Amino acid sequence: MVALRISLLVLSLLAQAALAQDPKRFEKEIDAFTMADKKNPPPKSAILFIGSSTLRKWTTLAQDFPGRKVFNRGFGGSQMSDAVYYFDRIVAPYHPGLIVLYEGSNDIDAHKTPEQVFHDFKAFVAKVHEQLPQTHLDYISILTTPVRAAQVKQVKEANRLIRDYIAQDEKLRYIDAFPAMLGPDGKPDAALFLSDRLHPNAKGYAKMQAVIAPYLDKN
């Protein structure tokens, strides 16, 4: 009986984990993007920022990159596989001149291996090359945050795999924002994050802006 209860508990946890990673959980957010696009289509050849809540919460994106046509399609809680899943709806139709992608932190937190994150990144790149052959892609390295500091080893490995892959493709660039969010002790600087210890605050976004801006200038 005890073994049966344990088995049922394990199955329940596995089912919950599968549901938590089901890309369809974002349907309402993606529908909202497509509805907004019908009313106010983003400009062609603009700079598309896409990724998880670190981008979704970057509400000052346009002000932080003045003089550039940027728009935001971050959806909170997303993983690299979700960006792949919704590529045909919130990437390809825009024909962006540049894609700036930030995904991976939620993947690691969901116990995906660095190799899984890397595999999904390559799937995203394949879609870019196939459907948007003239478009370049900049990848923002996975950040380490105070609340997820224990995952730093996996984060570094995922970043390494992606960085080394990017180095082989002239249409890809690796934006190393990881060091910018560290304090003098080499650990995540809590002063750069909100009280949730996960998402950047205004100071944190200013740090990220300083790292990202030179790449947009080269676009």
N, C-alpha and C positions, 0 to 999 in steps of 0.2 A: 504493500500500500504506500509506504514511504517513497519507494522507488518510482511508483506511478505518479505521485504528487510532484516529485522532482522533475520527472519527464514532462508533465503537463506545464509546469512552471517554465522550464526551458523552452518549450514550444511557444508558450505565450510571449516570452521575452523576444524570441526570434521573430515572431509575427509582428510585434510592436516595432522592432528594429527595421523590418522590411517596410512597414507602413511609413515609418519616419523618413525612409529614403526613397519613397515612391515619388517620382517627379511630378505626378499629377496633383500633388498637394499644393502646387503653385499655380494651378489653373486660373484661379480668380485674379491673382496678381498679373499673370500674363495676359488674361483677357482685358484687364484694365489698361495695360500698355497698348494693346491693339486698338482699343476704343479711343484712347488718347491720340494715337497715330492717325486715326481717321479724321479727327477734328483739327489736329495740328501736326502734320507730318514733319519729322525731323529733316533737316537739310541733307541732301545727298553729299557724299564725300566728306562728311563730318567725322569727328572723333567720338567713337562709341566707347563708353565705359560700361563694362558688364561684369557682374560678379555677385558676391554675397553682401551681407548687411554692412560690411565695412564701406562698400560703395553706396549702398542704398541710403545710409545715414549721412553721406557726404552731400548735404543739401546746399552747400556753397560752391559746388563744383564749377559752375559757370563763372562766378565771381573770382574764384581762385585761379582760373586760367583765362584771363581777359584777352580779347582779341582772337580767340580761337573758337571754332564751332564745335562745342562739346555737348554731349547729352548723356544722360544716365539711365541705364537699365539694370541697376542692381536690384536683386530680390533676396530678401533676408532669409538666412538659414540655408541658402543654396550650396550645392556642392559642384565639383567640376562636371560630374555626370549630368547634372541638371542643365548646366550651360550647353552641353552637347545636345541634350534632349530638345531644348527650346531654340536651338540655333536657327531653324527654318522660320521661326516666328518673330524672334526679336534680335536677329543679327543679319541674316541674309537679305531681308527685304529693304534694309536701310542702305545697302551698298556703301558702307563707311569707308573713308579713306584710310582710317587707322582704327584698330580695335585695341583697347587697353583692358586686359583681363585680370581680375583678382578672384581666385578661387583656391581652395585647398585646405584652409584652416578648419572648416566644418567637416571636411572629409576625414582629416586626422582625428578630430574629436569624436567622430563616429566610428573610430577604430579601423578605418581603412589603412592599408599599408602605404608607405611612400610609393611603392611600385604600382599600386592601384591608382593613386593620384596621377602618377606619371602616364600610365596607360590612358586614362581619361583625357589628360592634357593632349596627348598625341591624337586622340580621336577628334578633339576640338580643332586642332591644327589641320587635320586632314580635311575637315569640312571647310575651313577657311580657304585652303589651297584649291579645293575642288570647285566651290561655289563662288568664291571671291578671289580669283587668282591675282588680281592687281592690289589687293589689300594687304597691308602689313599688320603684324600683331606684336604688341608689347605686353609682356607678362610681368606683373608686379609680384615679387617674391612673397611667399607666405610669411606673415609677421608672427612673432612670438608675443604673447600678451600675458599680463599678470595672472589671469585666471587659468590660462592654459600653459603656464611655464613648464610644467612637468612633461609636456609633449615636445619640447624643443629638439630632442634628438631626432624624432621622426620628421619634424618640420625641416630641419637642416638637410636631412637625406632627400626628402622630396624636392626641396629647392635645388640640391646638387644635381639630381637626375634631370630636372627640367632645364637648369642652366647649361649643362653639358650638351643636351640635345639642341637647345636654341643656338648654341655656338656653331652648329653645323648648317644653319639655314639663314641665308642673308635676308629673308623676309621676316625674321623673328628677332626680337630683342628682349633681353632680360633686365628688368629694373630692380636692382637690389635695394629694397627699402628696409630690409631686416635690420641692419645696423642703426638706422636712424631712430628706431623706437627703443633703443637700449639706453640704460643709464651708465654712469661711470663704472659701476660694478659688473657690467656685462649682462645684466638681467633686464627684463622689461621695465621701462621707466613708468611707474604708476602715475606720474604727473602728466603723462601724455594720453591717459585713458579716462573714460567716464567712470562713474561709480560702479558700473557693472564689471569693470576691470577687463573688459573684452573689446569694446569699441573705442576708437580714437576720439578725443575731445578736440576742441579748436586748435590747441597747441599741437596735438598729434597730427591733425590734418595739415597743419602748416609745415610740419616736418616732411610729410609725404609729398606735399606739393613741391617743396624744394627739390626733392629727389626726382620727381616725375617730369617737371616742367622742361628741363633740358632735352628730354627725349621728344617731347611734342614740338619743340623748336626745330628738331632735325627731321620732322616728318615731311 
